[in-house]
Amino acid sequence: MGNVQILLRQHVGAPCAPCVEVGDEVKKGTLIATPTGLGANIFASVYGKVTEITDDRIVIEPAPEQPDEFVPIDVPEGASKLDMVKAAGVVGLGGAGFPTGIKLGINLDEQEMGELDAEINPELPKDFKLDCERGFILINAAECEPGLAHNIKQIEDECDKVIRGIKYSMEITNADKAIIAIKKKNQGAIKTLQKALESEPAIKMHLMPDIYPMGEERAVVRECLGVNLTTTQLPSAAKSVVINLETACKIAGAIDEKKPCISKNLTVRGRIKGGNEAHVFMDVPVGTSVGDLIQRAGGLEETFGEIIMGGAFTGKATELDAPITKTTGGIIVTVEFPDLHGANVGILVCACGGNEERMRDIAAKMNGKVVSVCKCKQAIENKPGAPLKCLRPGNCPGQVKNNMQFKKDKCEYIIIGNCSDCSNTVMASGPKMGLKVFHQTDHAMRAVGHALYRTLKVSKQVSQDIDF
């Protein structure tokens, strides 16, 4: 293992402030940085010595021996479960990075219902509609980004810990029910959950189609509760809190073991000498380099396109020496980019995929000349400069107007970053206009052996609840 680089911003909010100095010896679990505002505690993930502190990171040289023991979180006797979660520095490990201690700091029993559109999924079982007495914990086990597999492995390997984390989340927020949102294709994990939930009547499963972005927070609320939140509403408007599955396990670890959030589960795959199947690594120390993880998976193939940190849709290009954080879910080594030889390119920016900067980066790597930029008609900017939000994630209208604009701007190719359904609507008219379509994930999907995002072949109507 090379040096461990622990970034000071691994969460929504401001960077943390270091509370160690160069030369300090640290242990696994030593508190090394604290929030300066909205944020979460950051801990050393290895035994070693602090060798450098910069504006954005703390560098630790690992010791030759790495015991399993960790320094428990420092909480007073009788501390609440919520205080333990806060002290442990748990954040949304699905990628969003919102501090979990703040998210759980809500009493759903006292939460007022918002003004909701509740006609999306009227066939949900009556006992799980919005007439529940207190509220819901919704567990996002969708493994939203294609090609990733670590959430599903955690269900299969640590289901008891998952259930404990869910029950703690229900207790902290005063929720009286929980729903685990999982894709129907994951039959092994579903069977494991079915057995575990036989004695848990307050927790059920909701099966979802294998469509991107079923793991988006508002999509989880819609699919599980039949409510379409606006782009400015939080799940609390539907008396619910959405928690990533891996985050639920960290909640259990903080409460049962007083364990700080110092490791991450993630998937490495693509142009890897060890094969393009999912290489799942559990409890990887935060700050481990991308290169170290690729080596563990077999090393790089001789030719590849780029290395993506995160998922194929929302991740960004990275380098071998970049460190993973609490929110890193995947490392994908892609195939080489096609060469468009300077042809005119239009890019269609969607709230569900890469932003304009990322789309332009991909176009440049394909040697395309961007001459036109359009936004998906459902992509909303709540305030200037804010990330785009989709009106109805995964349920998309037609894109004919944008395709007509691309044609008018003399585009030969278009690169899109849309969800499954939105890509489907682009393909319904784009090729008929003579537009050649690439999806921003094509080079990643080819690398992992996944179907390209073109014409939607999976029904959007397979969502269902499971009774035991």
N, C-alpha and C positions, 0 to 999 in steps of 0.2 A: 504494500500500500504506500502510495506517495503521500505528500503533505495533504492534510485535510483543510479545506478552505470553507469556512462557515460564514455565509453572507449575513449581513446585519439587517437585511430586509427579506423576510421569508413569509410575509403575511400582508394583508391589507393594512394600510396605515403608514406611519412614519418608520424610518429605520431605528433599530434599537441602539442604545448607547453601551459601549463596552464597559465591563466592570472588572476586567483583568488587565494585566500589563505584560509587555514582552518579557519573557524569561520565566513567567509563572508556570509551575507544574499544575496540570489539570487532570482530573479523572473523568471517566465517563459519567455524565450527569452533573458536572460542576457548572453552576450558573456563570455564564460569561458575558451576557448582555441583557439589558432590561429595557422595557418600552419607554419611549419619550412622549407617547400619546397613545393613540389607538395602535395596538400591537400585541405581542406575546413574548414571554421569556424565551431566551435562546441559551442552550446548554452545549457544553463540549460533548461530542459524540464518541470520543476516543480518549484513552490514556495518552498523555504526551506533554509537550512543552509548547507554550505560545512563542512563536518565532517572529511574528509580524502582525501589526494592526494597522489597517488602512481606513480610509473613509467608508468603505463598503464591506469589509470582511475582516475576520480574525483567522490567521493561519496557524495551524497546530502541526508540529512534527510528531507523528505517532511513536509511541514507545514500542520496542520490539515485542513485548508481551502485552496482550490485550485481554485481561480477565473479563469474565461475564458480568461481574458485580458492577453495580452503578450506584452513584450517590442519590439517595432518595430526595424527593422534593421537600423543601423546608416549609412546613405548615404547622401552625400551632395545634396543640392537643384539642380535639373536638372540632377541628375545621370542617366546614360543610363540604359536601361532595362538589358543589360548584366551585368553591375556593380551591379545591384540589385540582380541578380541571384547569382553572386559570393559572395556578402556580406551575403546572406541568408544561405550559406553553403550547397546548394543543390548538391547532388551527384546522381549517377545512382542507383535508389532505387529498381531496379530489381535484384540486387545482386552484380553487378560488382563494384559499388562504385567509378567510375571515376568522378572527379569533373565536374559538368555540365557546370559551367562557362567557363571552358577551352574547353570542347567539343563544346559549342556553339560559341566559339570565332573564327569562320571561315567564310569567305565570299564565299559562294558557287558559287556566280556569277563569281568570279575570279578563282575558283578552276579548275585546269587542270584535264582532264580525265586521268585515269591510263590506262595501257595496260590490257584489260579485256577479259575474256571469257564470251561473251554475247549470248550464244546459249542455255541457260538452259531452258528458258521459252518464246519461240518466239511468243506465242499466246496472249501476253499482249496487251491491247488496244493501238493503235498507239500514242494517245496523252499522254500516260504515259510511253512511251519508253524513252531511254536515250537521245532523241533529245530535251528534255525540255530546255528552255532557260537558267535557272539558277541552279536548283537543287531541291532535295527532302528532306523533313523531313519525316522520317519513324517512325511511332509510334508503339512500340512493346506492343500490347495488347493480346499477345498469351497466357499469363498465362502459361508459358512453363512447369513448374514442375507439374506433375499430383497431383490432390487433392486440389490444392489451388484455392481460389475463390474471393480474395479481389479486384483484378483488375477489374473483371467483375462487382462486386457490385459497384465499383466507377463509372463505365460507367453508370450504371442504376440509381445511386443516384446523381451524380454530372456531368452529361454530359456537361453542359454549361461550367463548369470549365475546363474540358478536352479540349474542343474546344478552349477556350481562351489560354490555355497553348500551344496548337499546333500553333495557329496563332502568338503568341509571338515568338515561336521558329523559325517560318518561317521568321518573320520580322527581328529578330536578325541576322540570317544567310543569308538573302537575297535569301531564297528558294522561288520558285514560285509555288510549289505543295507539297502536303502532302498525305501520304497513311497510313491508320490505318490497321495494320496487326492483324487480329483476327480470332480465330478458328470458323469454320462453325457451330459447335455444339452450340455455345452461341447465340441462336436465340433471346432471350429477349434483350440482349445487342445490337445485330445487329439492331433490330427494333428501339431501342432508338436512335442509331446512324443515321440510315436512316432518321428519322424525323429531327434530329438536322442538318444534312448535306444538307437538301433540299435547303438551301440558302447559301451553301458554295461550289461553283463549283470547287474551287482549292483543296478541300480535298475529298478523296475517301477512300473506304474500299477495302481490299484484304482479301478474305476468305481462310483460310488454313486448312489442314487436322488436325485431332487430333492425331498428331504424335510428339513424343519427338525426337529432340529438335527444334521445329519450332520457338522458341523464341530466339535461339542463334543469335547473331548479324549478322553474315555472312549469316545465313539461312534466316533471315528477308530480307536482301538485295537480295538474290537469288530469293526468292519467290515473292517479290514485283517488282523487276526490271529486273529479268531475267539475273542476273550477278553472276558468281561464283568467289568471291574474293579468292586470294591466302591466305595462312596462315599468311602472313606478311602484307597484305594490310588492310587498314582501310576503312570504308564505304566512306570516302571522295574520294577514288579512283573512286567511282561511283557517284560522286557529290551528296553525301547524308550524312545525320547525323541520327543515330538511337537513339531514346529517349524512355525510358520506360513510360508507360501510367501514372503511379503514379508520376513519375518525372515531366511529363508535368503539372500535377496539382500543384506540388510544385512550378514550374516556375510561374504559374498564381498567386499563393498565395504570392510569393515574390514581384511580380510587382504590383498586385492590392491592397494588404494589407500590404506590407512591412513585411511579416511574415517570421521569420527564420524557418529553417528546424529542427523542434523539435519533430516531431511525426512520427509514422509509421503505415501503414495499414498492417495487417497480418492475416493469417488463422491458427487456432488451431484445430487439429482433431486427431482421432485415438482412442486409448484405454482411452476414457474420459467418466466419469459417465454421462455427459450430452449428450452422443450419439456420434457415429463416423462420423456424418455429419460435414460439414464445419462450424466451429464457426468463423465468421468473425468479427474482431475488428478493428474499424477505429480510426485514430488519437490517437494511444497509445503513451504515452510519451516515448521517447528514454531513455533507461536505466532501464525500467521496467523489472522485473525478469521473467524468464520462468515460475517459480512456480506460480507467481501471475496470469499470463495469463491462466495457466492450471486450477487454482482455479476458475477463471471467467467462464471457459467453463464447470465447473462441478466437477473438481477434477480428480485425477488419479484413474483408475480401480485398483483392488488389484494386478493383475498380468499384467506385460507388459515386453517388451524386452528392448528397449532403447528409449531415447528421442532424436529426431533429430531436430537441429536448421537449418532452411533452407528447401530445398526441398529434396525429397527422393533420387534424383540422385546426387546432388552436395552439399547437407548439410552434417553436421558432428554431431556425438554424443555430447550431451551437458548435463548439470546438472541443477537442479531446481533453483539454485541461480545465474545462468549465466544471464547477461543483454542482452536485445535486442539492436540492433544498427539501424542506418539508412538503412542498407541493408538487415535486417532480413525479409524474406517473409513468413516463416511458422514455426510452431512447430508441429511435428508429434510424437505421442506416439505410438510405434509399438507393434505388438504382440510379444510373446516370440520367441526366436530363436530355430530352430531345433538343435538337438544334433547329430553331425556326428561321435561321439565316436572315435576321433583321426584318421579318415580316411584321405587318401592322397587327397589333394585339389590342383587344378590349378586355378589361378586367371587371368582373361583376363581384362587388364586395357585399358579403352577407354577414349578419350579426352572428351567425353560427360558426363561421370559419375565420380565416386570417383577416386582419385589418388591411387597409390599403397599402401600408408599408410592406407587410409580409407578401402581399400579392405582387407588388412591384418587384420585390426581391426575387420571387419565383420567375416572373417574366424575364428579368435580366439574366437569370441563370439559364433560361431557355433561349437566350439571344433573340428576344422579341422586342419590338418597339411599341411601347404603350401609347396609343393615340386616343383612347376613349376609356372613361371610368364611369360606371353606373353603380348604384346601390340597389339591392333587393328592395322591392316595393314595400316589404314588411319591416325593413330595418329602420328603427327609430332612434334618433339622437335626443335623449331626454334633456340634455343641456350641452352647449357648445363644447366640443372637445372630449365629451364622455364617450366610452365605448358604446357601440351600437347595441340596441336591444331589439329582439324579434317580437312582433305582435303576438304570434302564435307559433312557438317553436315546433318545427316538424310538420306543421300543417300550412302548406304554402299555396298562394294563388299563382296564376300564370305569370310568365316573364316575357310575354310577346313584345311589350313596349320597349323593354331594355334591348332585346334582340334587334328590334327595328332600329334603335339608336346606333347599335354597333354596326349594323349594315350601312346606315347613313354615313357613319364615320369611316367607312371603307376598311373595316377590320377584316382580316382574313381568318384570324384565330380569335377565340375568346378563352380566357382562363376564369373559371368560376370557383367559389369557395363555399358553395351552398350546401344545405342539409340534404338528406335523401330525397325528400319530396320536392324541394325547390330545384334540385338538379334534374329531377324528372320533368318538371315543367319547362326548364330551359331546353331539354332535349326534345320536347314535343314540337318546338318551332325552330330552334336554332339551325340544325342541319338542313331543314327544308329551305332556309334562306341562304344556304351555302356557307354557313359559319362552321368552322371546325372547332370542336369543343375539347378543352382539356380541363380536368378538375385539379385543384391545387394539391389533392392527395394522390394523384395518379402514380407519381414516382415512389411514394411510400407504399401504396396498396400493391403495386407490382412487386415490391421488395418483400412483402410479407405474405404474398399469395392470396390476397383478398380481392374480391370482385371490385371492379372500378365503379365509381358513382356515376351512373348514367340513367338508364331507365329503371324505375322502381319496380322490383319484382316481388317485394314482401308486402303483404296486406297490412294496412294501418289499423285494421280492425281486430287484431288478435289480442288486445289487452283484455285481461280478465282477472277477477279475484279468485283466490283459492280458499275454500273452506275445508276444515279438517273434521 
